[in-house]
Amino acid sequence: MADYIWCHGPKCHTYSTQDRVRGTKGFKVLRTRKIKQDTDRAWYDPKHASNYFCSNGCQGEFWAEHVQQIIRIAPRNEPLETPIEDPTKNTDNHYYSSWNITKRGVDTDSNVG
């Protein structure tokens, strides 16, 4: 089952492209694009931006117009942190050359943030 929603880009209906033109001669309009929602597909993710915007341009315009309201929903008053293990330095030798390899590990046991 494929549902459709309208692009949320605030200027989507102003771009003159062939697929946006609707109506008959003398009564033509530019219309916001429809976006197909493949909700019956295993790969469908309702959180993905491509389900709400027809292009990166429309998504950027939405963000630019509504950024303050979006930030008010979930303000960030302090930084997030992810704990990591201290880096380890190993020296690797190969014939006449040697080099240092630094490995960094992410601590996946604790959830900080």
N, CA, C and O atoms as a GROMACS GRO file, in nm:
protein
  452
    1MET      N    1   0.085  -0.118   0.000
    1MET     CA    2   0.000   0.000   0.000
    1MET      C    3   0.089   0.124   0.000
    1MET      O    4   0.175   0.139   0.087
    2ALA      N    5   0.069   0.208  -0.093
    2ALA     CA    6   0.150   0.330  -0.102
    2ALA      C    7   0.062   0.450  -0.072
    2ALA      O    8  -0.033   0.480  -0.144
    3ASP      N    9   0.096   0.518   0.035
    3ASP     CA   10   0.028   0.642   0.068
    3ASP      C   11   0.114   0.757   0.018
    3ASP      O   12   0.231   0.738  -0.015
    4TYR      N   13   0.056   0.875   0.011
    4TYR     CA   14   0.128   0.994  -0.032
    4TYR      C   15   0.110   1.105   0.070
    4TYR      O   16   0.005   1.116   0.134
    5ILE      N   17   0.213   1.187   0.084
    5ILE     CA   18   0.200   1.310   0.161
    5ILE      C   19   0.256   1.422   0.077
    5ILE      O   20   0.327   1.397  -0.021
    6TRP      N   21   0.226   1.544   0.113
    6TRP     CA   22   0.276   1.660   0.040
    6TRP      C   23   0.412   1.701   0.095
    6TRP      O   24   0.436   1.690   0.215
    7CYS      N   25   0.499   1.748   0.007
    7CYS     CA   26   0.630   1.798   0.048
    7CYS      C   27   0.613   1.912   0.149
    7CYS      O   28   0.525   1.996   0.132
    8HIS      N   29   0.695   1.913   0.250
    8HIS     CA   30   0.685   2.015   0.355
    8HIS      C   31   0.770   2.140   0.324
    8HIS      O   32   0.775   2.232   0.406
    9GLY      N   33   0.837   2.142   0.210
    9GLY     CA   34   0.916   2.259   0.172
    9GLY      C   35   0.827   2.381   0.158
    9GLY      O   36   0.729   2.376   0.084
   10PRO      N   37   0.859   2.492   0.226
   10PRO     CA   38   0.771   2.610   0.224
   10PRO      C   39   0.762   2.677   0.087
   10PRO      O   40   0.668   2.753   0.062
   11LYS      N   41   0.858   2.652  -0.001
   11LYS     CA   42   0.854   2.714  -0.134
   11LYS      C   43   0.836   2.612  -0.245
   11LYS      O   44   0.848   2.646  -0.363
   12CYS      N   45   0.808   2.487  -0.211
   12CYS     CA   46   0.797   2.381  -0.311
   12CYS      C   47   0.700   2.418  -0.423
   12CYS      O   48   0.726   2.390  -0.540
   13HIS      N   49   0.590   2.480  -0.389
   13HIS     CA   50   0.486   2.514  -0.486
   13HIS      C   51   0.523   2.633  -0.575
   13HIS      O   52   0.445   2.671  -0.662
   14THR      N   53   0.640   2.692  -0.555
   14THR     CA   54   0.678   2.809  -0.635
   14THR      C   55   0.777   2.775  -0.746
   14THR      O   56   0.806   2.859  -0.831
   15TYR      N   57   0.829   2.652  -0.747
   15TYR     CA   58   0.929   2.614  -0.846
   15TYR      C   59   0.862   2.565  -0.973
   15TYR      O   60   0.779   2.474  -0.970
   16SER      N   61   0.899   2.625  -1.084
   16SER     CA   62   0.837   2.594  -1.211
   16SER      C   63   0.905   2.474  -1.276
   16SER      O   64   1.002   2.489  -1.351
   17THR      N   65   0.853   2.356  -1.247
   17THR     CA   66   0.901   2.233  -1.311
   17THR      C   67   0.780   2.163  -1.372
   17THR      O   68   0.666   2.186  -1.330
   18GLN      N   69   0.805   2.080  -1.471
   18GLN     CA   70   0.698   2.013  -1.546
   18GLN      C   71   0.603   1.936  -1.455
   18GLN      O   72   0.481   1.939  -1.475
   19ASP      N   73   0.657   1.867  -1.355
   19ASP     CA   74   0.571   1.783  -1.271
   19ASP      C   75   0.489   1.862  -1.170
   19ASP      O   76   0.401   1.806  -1.105
   20ARG      N   77   0.516   1.990  -1.155
   20ARG     CA   78   0.438   2.071  -1.060
   20ARG      C   79   0.323   2.146  -1.128
   20ARG      O   80   0.235   2.197  -1.059
   21VAL      N   81   0.322   2.154  -1.259
   21VAL     CA   82   0.219   2.228  -1.332
   21VAL      C   83   0.090   2.147  -1.335
   21VAL      O   84   0.089   2.031  -1.376
   22ARG      N   85  -0.018   2.208  -1.292
   22ARG     CA   86  -0.149   2.144  -1.292
   22ARG      C   87  -0.252   2.240  -1.348
   22ARG      O   88  -0.232   2.362  -1.346
   23GLY      N   89  -0.363   2.186  -1.400
   23GLY     CA   90  -0.472   2.269  -1.450
   23GLY      C   91  -0.479   2.273  -1.601
   23GLY      O   92  -0.396   2.216  -1.671
   24THR      N   93  -0.581   2.343  -1.650
   24THR     CA   94  -0.601   2.357  -1.793
   24THR      C   95  -0.560   2.497  -1.837
   24THR      O   96  -0.536   2.584  -1.754
   25LYS      N   97  -0.551   2.516  -1.966
   25LYS     CA   98  -0.507   2.643  -2.022
   25LYS      C   99  -0.587   2.759  -1.964
   25LYS      O  100  -0.710   2.758  -1.964
   26GLY      N  101  -0.515   2.856  -1.913
   26GLY     CA  102  -0.579   2.972  -1.852
   26GLY      C  103  -0.603   2.956  -1.702
   26GLY      O  104  -0.630   3.054  -1.633
   27PHE      N  105  -0.592   2.833  -1.652
   27PHE     CA  106  -0.616   2.807  -1.510
   27PHE      C  107  -0.505   2.720  -1.451
   27PHE      O  108  -0.530   2.634  -1.366
   28LYS      N  109  -0.383   2.742  -1.495
   28LYS     CA  110  -0.271   2.660  -1.450
   28LYS      C  111  -0.217   2.710  -1.316
   28LYS      O  112  -0.219   2.830  -1.287
   29VAL      N  113  -0.168   2.616  -1.236
   29VAL     CA  114  -0.106   2.646  -1.108
   29VAL      C  115   0.019   2.560  -1.092
   29VAL      O  116   0.033   2.456  -1.157
   30LEU      N  117   0.108   2.604  -1.006
   30LEU     CA  118   0.220   2.521  -0.963
   30LEU      C  119   0.180   2.459  -0.830
   30LEU      O  120   0.139   2.529  -0.738
   31ARG      N  121   0.193   2.328  -0.821
   31ARG     CA  122   0.148   2.256  -0.701
   31ARG      C  123   0.266   2.190  -0.630
   31ARG      O  124   0.361   2.144  -0.693
   32THR      N  125   0.256   2.185  -0.498
   32THR     CA  126   0.354   2.114  -0.416
   32THR      C  127   0.360   1.968  -0.462
   32THR      O  128   0.258   1.909  -0.497
   33ARG      N  129   0.480   1.910  -0.459
   33ARG     CA  130   0.497   1.771  -0.501
   33ARG      C  131   0.444   1.674  -0.396
   33ARG      O  132   0.448   1.700  -0.275
   34LYS      N  133   0.394   1.558  -0.446
   34LYS     CA  134   0.354   1.448  -0.360
   34LYS      C  135   0.476   1.359  -0.337
   34LYS      O  136   0.562   1.346  -0.425
   35ILE      N  137   0.483   1.299  -0.219
   35ILE     CA  138   0.592   1.207  -0.188
   35ILE      C  139   0.531   1.073  -0.153
   35ILE      O  140   0.449   1.063  -0.061
   36LYS      N  141   0.571   0.971  -0.225
   36LYS     CA  142   0.519   0.836  -0.203
   36LYS      C  143   0.571   0.781  -0.070
   36LYS      O  144   0.690   0.792  -0.040
   37GLN      N  145   0.483   0.722   0.008
   37GLN     CA  146   0.519   0.661   0.136
   37GLN      C  147   0.505   0.509   0.122
   37GLN      O  148   0.394   0.456   0.118
   38ASP      N  149   0.617   0.441   0.114
   38ASP     CA  150   0.616   0.295   0.099
   38ASP      C  151   0.612   0.228   0.235
   38ASP      O  152   0.706   0.159   0.274
   39THR      N  153   0.504   0.249   0.308
   39THR     CA  154   0.494   0.200   0.445
   39THR      C  155   0.489   0.048   0.454
   39THR      O  156   0.514  -0.008   0.561
   40ASP      N  157   0.459  -0.020   0.345
   40ASP     CA  158   0.453  -0.166   0.347
   40ASP      C  159   0.588  -0.230   0.314
   40ASP      O  160   0.598  -0.353   0.311
   41ARG      N  161   0.690  -0.149   0.290
   41ARG     CA  162   0.823  -0.202   0.259
   41ARG      C  163   0.906  -0.219   0.386
   41ARG      O  164   0.894  -0.139   0.480
   42ALA      N  165   0.987  -0.322   0.389
   42ALA     CA  166   1.070  -0.350   0.507
   42ALA      C  167   1.170  -0.238   0.533
   42ALA      O  168   1.205  -0.213   0.649
   43TRP      N  169   1.216  -0.170   0.429
   43TRP     CA  170   1.318  -0.067   0.445
   43TRP      C  171   1.259   0.070   0.481
   43TRP      O  172   1.335   0.164   0.503
   44TYR      N  173   1.129   0.083   0.487
   44TYR     CA  174   1.066   0.212   0.516
   44TYR      C  175   1.101   0.258   0.658
   44TYR      O  176   1.089   0.181   0.753
   45ASP      N  177   1.144   0.381   0.671
   45ASP     CA  178   1.178   0.439   0.801
   45ASP      C  179   1.103   0.571   0.814
   45ASP      O  180   1.137   0.667   0.745
   46PRO      N  181   1.002   0.579   0.902
   46PRO     CA  182   0.923   0.702   0.913
   46PRO      C  183   1.003   0.822   0.962
   46PRO      O  184   0.957   0.935   0.949
   47LYS      N  185   1.122   0.800   1.017
   47LYS     CA  186   1.204   0.911   1.066
   47LYS      C  187   1.294   0.970   0.957
   47LYS      O  188   1.361   1.070   0.980
   48HIS      N  189   1.297   0.910   0.839
   48HIS     CA  190   1.388   0.956   0.733
   48HIS      C  191   1.331   1.080   0.662
   48HIS      O  192   1.214   1.082   0.625
   49ALA      N  193   1.414   1.181   0.645
   49ALA     CA  194   1.371   1.308   0.587
   49ALA      C  195   1.314   1.294   0.446
   49ALA      O  196   1.229   1.374   0.406
   50SER      N  197   1.359   1.195   0.370
   50SER     CA  198   1.311   1.181   0.233
   50SER      C  199   1.162   1.146   0.228
   50SER      O  200   1.102   1.150   0.121
   51ASN      N  201   1.103   1.112   0.340
   51ASN     CA  202   0.959   1.086   0.345
   51ASN      C  203   0.877   1.213   0.357
   51ASN      O  204   0.754   1.209   0.348
   52TYR      N  205   0.942   1.327   0.378
   52TYR     CA  206   0.871   1.452   0.402
   52TYR      C  207   0.910   1.565   0.308
   52TYR      O  208   0.842   1.668   0.303
   53PHE      N  209   1.019   1.548   0.234
   53PHE     CA  210   1.067   1.652   0.143
   53PHE      C  211   1.098   1.590   0.008
   53PHE      O  212   1.151   1.480  -0.001
   54CYS      N  213   1.065   1.663  -0.098
   54CYS     CA  214   1.089   1.611  -0.232
   54CYS      C  215   1.234   1.630  -0.277
   54CYS      O  216   1.278   1.568  -0.374
   55SER      N  217   1.308   1.717  -0.207
   55SER     CA  218   1.448   1.741  -0.244
   55SER      C  219   1.524   1.795  -0.124
   55SER      O  220   1.464   1.836  -0.024
   56ASN      N  221   1.656   1.796  -0.135
   56ASN     CA  222   1.739   1.856  -0.031
   56ASN      C  223   1.713   2.006  -0.021
   56ASN      O  224   1.722   2.065   0.087
   57GLY      N  225   1.681   2.068  -0.134
   57GLY     CA  226   1.651   2.212  -0.134
   57GLY      C  227   1.529   2.243  -0.050
   57GLY      O  228   1.531   2.337   0.031
   58CYS      N  229   1.421   2.165  -0.068
   58CYS     CA  230   1.300   2.186   0.011
   58CYS      C  231   1.327   2.158   0.159
   58CYS      O  232   1.275   2.228   0.246
   59GLN      N  233   1.407   2.058   0.188
   59GLN     CA  234   1.440   2.028   0.326
   59GLN      C  235   1.520   2.143   0.389
   59GLN      O  236   1.493   2.182   0.502
   60GLY      N  237   1.616   2.197   0.316
   60GLY     CA  238   1.696   2.309   0.365
   60GLY      C  239   1.613   2.434   0.390
   60GLY      O  240   1.634   2.505   0.488
   61GLU      N  241   1.517   2.460   0.300
   61GLU     CA  242   1.430   2.576   0.318
   61GLU      C  243   1.340   2.560   0.440
   61GLU      O  244   1.316   2.656   0.513
   62PHE      N  245   1.290   2.439   0.463
   62PHE     CA  246   1.209   2.413   0.580
   62PHE      C  247   1.292   2.436   0.707
   62PHE      O  248   1.247   2.501   0.801
   63TRP      N  249   1.412   2.383   0.707
   63TRP     CA  250   1.502   2.399   0.821
   63TRP      C  251   1.530   2.548   0.846
   63TRP      O  252   1.521   2.594   0.960
   64ALA      N  253   1.562   2.622   0.742
   64ALA     CA  254   1.594   2.764   0.757
   64ALA      C  255   1.475   2.843   0.812
   64ALA      O  256   1.492   2.935   0.892
   65GLU      N  257   1.355   2.807   0.768
   65GLU     CA  258   1.237   2.881   0.811
   65GLU      C  259   1.193   2.844   0.953
   65GLU      O  260   1.137   2.928   1.024
   66HIS      N  261   1.217   2.720   0.994
   66HIS     CA  262   1.162   2.673   1.122
   66HIS      C  263   1.266   2.635   1.225
   66HIS      O  264   1.232   2.570   1.324
   67VAL      N  265   1.391   2.672   1.206
   67VAL     CA  266   1.497   2.627   1.296
   67VAL      C  267   1.473   2.666   1.441
   67VAL      O  268   1.496   2.585   1.531
   68GLN      N  269   1.427   2.786   1.467
   68GLN     CA  270   1.406   2.830   1.605
   68GLN      C  271   1.296   2.748   1.674
   68GLN      O  272   1.310   2.713   1.792
   69GLN      N  273   1.189   2.718   1.604
   69GLN     CA  274   1.084   2.636   1.663
   69GLN      C  275   1.132   2.493   1.688
   69GLN      O  276   1.098   2.432   1.790
   70ILE      N  277   1.212   2.440   1.595
   70ILE     CA  278   1.265   2.304   1.611
   70ILE      C  279   1.359   2.297   1.732
   70ILE      O  280   1.352   2.202   1.810
   71ILE      N  281   1.444   2.396   1.748
   71ILE     CA  282   1.538   2.400   1.861
   71ILE      C  283   1.462   2.410   1.993
   71ILE      O  284   1.504   2.352   2.093
   72ARG      N  285   1.351   2.482   1.995
   72ARG     CA  286   1.272   2.495   2.118
   72ARG      C  287   1.212   2.361   2.161
   72ARG      O  288   1.187   2.340   2.280
   73ILE      N  289   1.189   2.271   2.067
   73ILE     CA  290   1.134   2.139   2.101
   73ILE      C  291   1.232   2.061   2.188
   73ILE      O  292   1.192   2.000   2.287
   74ALA      N  293   1.359   2.064   2.153
   74ALA     CA  294   1.461   1.988   2.228
   74ALA      C  295   1.589   2.071   2.238
   74ALA      O  296   1.686   2.043   2.168
   75PRO      N  297   1.590   2.172   2.324
   75PRO     CA  298   1.710   2.256   2.334
   75PRO      C  299   1.828   2.178   2.390
   75PRO      O  300   1.810   2.088   2.472
   76ARG      N  301   1.947   2.212   2.345
   76ARG     CA  302   2.068   2.147   2.394
   76ARG      C  303   2.139   2.247   2.482
   76ARG      O  304   2.198   2.343   2.432
   77ASN      N  305   2.135   2.226   2.614
   77ASN     CA  306   2.196   2.318   2.710
   77ASN      C  307   2.331   2.271   2.760
   77ASN      O  308   2.400   2.344   2.831
   78GLU      N  309   2.369   2.151   2.723
   78GLU     CA  310   2.501   2.100   2.761
   78GLU      C  311   2.546   2.003   2.653
   78GLU      O  312   2.463   1.947   2.581
   79PRO      N  313   2.677   1.983   2.642
   79PRO     CA  314   2.726   1.894   2.536
   79PRO      C  315   2.697   1.748   2.566
   79PRO      O  316   2.684   1.709   2.682
   80LEU      N  317   2.688   1.668   2.463
   80LEU     CA  318   2.677   1.523   2.478
   80LEU      C  319   2.819   1.467   2.479
   80LEU      O  320   2.910   1.524   2.420
   81GLU      N  321   2.837   1.354   2.546
   81GLU     CA  322   2.968   1.291   2.551
   81GLU      C  323   2.954   1.141   2.533
   81GLU      O  324   2.856   1.081   2.577
   82THR      N  325   3.053   1.081   2.470
   82THR     CA  326   3.062   0.937   2.456
   82THR      C  327   3.195   0.893   2.513
   82THR      O  328   3.299   0.937   2.466
   83PRO      N  329   3.194   0.807   2.614
   83PRO     CA  330   3.320   0.764   2.672
   83PRO      C  331   3.397   0.674   2.575
   83PRO      O  332   3.338   0.593   2.504
   84ILE      N  333   3.528   0.689   2.573
   84ILE     CA  334   3.614   0.604   2.491
   84ILE      C  335   3.728   0.552   2.578
   84ILE      O  336   3.760   0.609   2.682
   85GLU      N  337   3.788   0.443   2.533
   85GLU     CA  338   3.904   0.390   2.602
   85GLU      C  339   4.024   0.476   2.564
   85GLU      O  340   4.027   0.537   2.458
   86ASP      N  341   4.124   0.481   2.654
   86ASP     CA  342   4.246   0.554   2.621
   86ASP      C  343   4.310   0.491   2.497
   86ASP      O  344   4.310   0.369   2.483
   87PRO      N  345   4.364   0.574   2.408
   87PRO     CA  346   4.426   0.519   2.287
   87PRO      C  347   4.549   0.436   2.323
   87PRO      O  348   4.622   0.467   2.418
   88THR      N  349   4.571   0.330   2.246
   88THR     CA  350   4.692   0.249   2.263
   88THR      C  351   4.780   0.268   2.141
   88THR      O  352   4.730   0.277   2.028
   89LYS      N  353   4.910   0.274   2.164
   89LYS     CA  354   5.003   0.295   2.053
   89LYS      C  355   5.088   0.170   2.037
   89LYS      O  356   5.156   0.128   2.131
   90ASN      N  357   5.085   0.112   1.920
   90ASN     CA  358   5.165  -0.005   1.889
   90ASN      C  359   5.260   0.031   1.776
   90ASN      O  360   5.225   0.107   1.685
   91THR      N  361   5.380  -0.023   1.782
   91THR     CA  362   5.477  -0.002   1.674
   91THR      C  363   5.479  -0.127   1.588
   91THR      O  364   5.492  -0.239   1.638
   92ASP      N  365   5.466  -0.106   1.459
   92ASP     CA  366   5.467  -0.216   1.364
   92ASP      C  367   5.593  -0.206   1.279
   92ASP      O  368   5.625  -0.099   1.228
   93ASN      N  369   5.663  -0.315   1.263
   93ASN     CA  370   5.787  -0.317   1.184
   93ASN      C  371   5.767  -0.403   1.061
   93ASN      O  372   5.705  -0.510   1.067
   94HIS      N  373   5.820  -0.354   0.951
   94HIS     CA  374   5.813  -0.430   0.825
   94HIS      C  375   5.942  -0.402   0.748
   94HIS      O  376   5.961  -0.292   0.697
   95TYR      N  377   6.028  -0.500   0.740
   95TYR     CA  378   6.159  -0.489   0.675
   95TYR      C  379   6.235  -0.368   0.728
   95TYR      O  380   6.281  -0.370   0.842
   96TYR      N  381   6.250  -0.264   0.648
   96TYR     CA  382   6.332  -0.149   0.686
   96TYR      C  383   6.251  -0.033   0.744
   96TYR      O  384   6.308   0.070   0.780
   97SER      N  385   6.121  -0.049   0.753
   97SER     CA  386   6.035   0.060   0.800
   97SER      C  387   5.965   0.022   0.930
   97SER      O  388   5.942  -0.096   0.957
   98SER      N  389   5.932   0.124   1.008
   98SER     CA  390   5.847   0.102   1.125
   98SER      C  391   5.753   0.222   1.139
   98SER      O  392   5.788   0.333   1.099
   99TRP      N  393   5.638   0.201   1.194
   99TRP     CA  394   5.542   0.309   1.212
   99TRP      C  395   5.457   0.280   1.335
   99TRP      O  396   5.449   0.167   1.382
  100ASN      N  397   5.395   0.384   1.385
  100ASN     CA  398   5.309   0.371   1.501
  100ASN      C  399   5.163   0.362   1.458
  100ASN      O  400   5.120   0.431   1.366
  101ILE      N  401   5.089   0.276   1.524
  101ILE     CA  402   4.946   0.261   1.498
  101ILE      C  403   4.874   0.296   1.627
  101ILE      O  404   4.900   0.236   1.732
  102THR      N  405   4.785   0.394   1.620
  102THR     CA  406   4.708   0.434   1.738
  102THR      C  407   4.566   0.380   1.722
  102THR      O  408   4.499   0.407   1.623
  103LYS      N  409   4.524   0.304   1.820
  103LYS     CA  410   4.389   0.247   1.818
  103LYS      C  411   4.306   0.315   1.924
  103LYS      O  412   4.348   0.332   2.039
  104ARG      N  413   4.186   0.355   1.884
  104ARG     CA  414   4.093   0.417   1.977
  104ARG      C  415   3.970   0.326   1.986
  104ARG      O  416   3.919   0.280   1.885
  105GLY      N  417   3.926   0.302   2.106
  105GLY     CA  418   3.809   0.218   2.125
  105GLY      C  419   3.694   0.297   2.182
  105GLY      O  420   3.715   0.391   2.259
  106VAL      N  421   3.575   0.261   2.145
  106VAL     CA  422   3.456   0.325   2.201
  106VAL      C  423   3.398   0.231   2.306
  106VAL      O  424   3.379   0.112   2.281
  107ASP      N  425   3.370   0.286   2.421
  107ASP     CA  426   3.310   0.208   2.529
  107ASP      C  427   3.162   0.193   2.500
  107ASP      O  428   3.086   0.289   2.512
  108THR      N  429   3.121   0.073   2.462
  108THR     CA  430   2.981   0.052   2.425
  108THR      C  431   2.896   0.007   2.542
  108THR      O  432   2.775  -0.009   2.528
  109ASP      N  433   2.959  -0.014   2.659
  109ASP     CA  434   2.883  -0.060   2.775
  109ASP      C  435   2.804   0.050   2.844
  109ASP      O  436   2.694   0.027   2.894
  110SER      N  437   2.862   0.170   2.848
  110SER     CA  438   2.793   0.279   2.919
  110SER      C  439   2.726   0.372   2.820
  110SER      O  440   2.775   0.394   2.709
  111ASN      N  441   2.618   0.426   2.861
  111ASN     CA  442   2.540   0.515   2.776
  111ASN      C  443   2.538   0.654   2.837
  111ASN      O  444   2.456   0.682   2.925
  112VAL      N  445   2.627   0.741   2.792
  112VAL     CA  446   2.632   0.877   2.845
  112VAL      C  447   2.570   0.969   2.744
  112VAL      O  448   2.599   0.957   2.625
  113GLY      N  449   2.488   1.060   2.785
  113GLY     CA  450   2.433   1.156   2.689
  113GLY      C  451   2.292   1.169   2.710
  113GLY      O  452   2.225   1.245   2.640
   0.00000   0.00000   0.00000
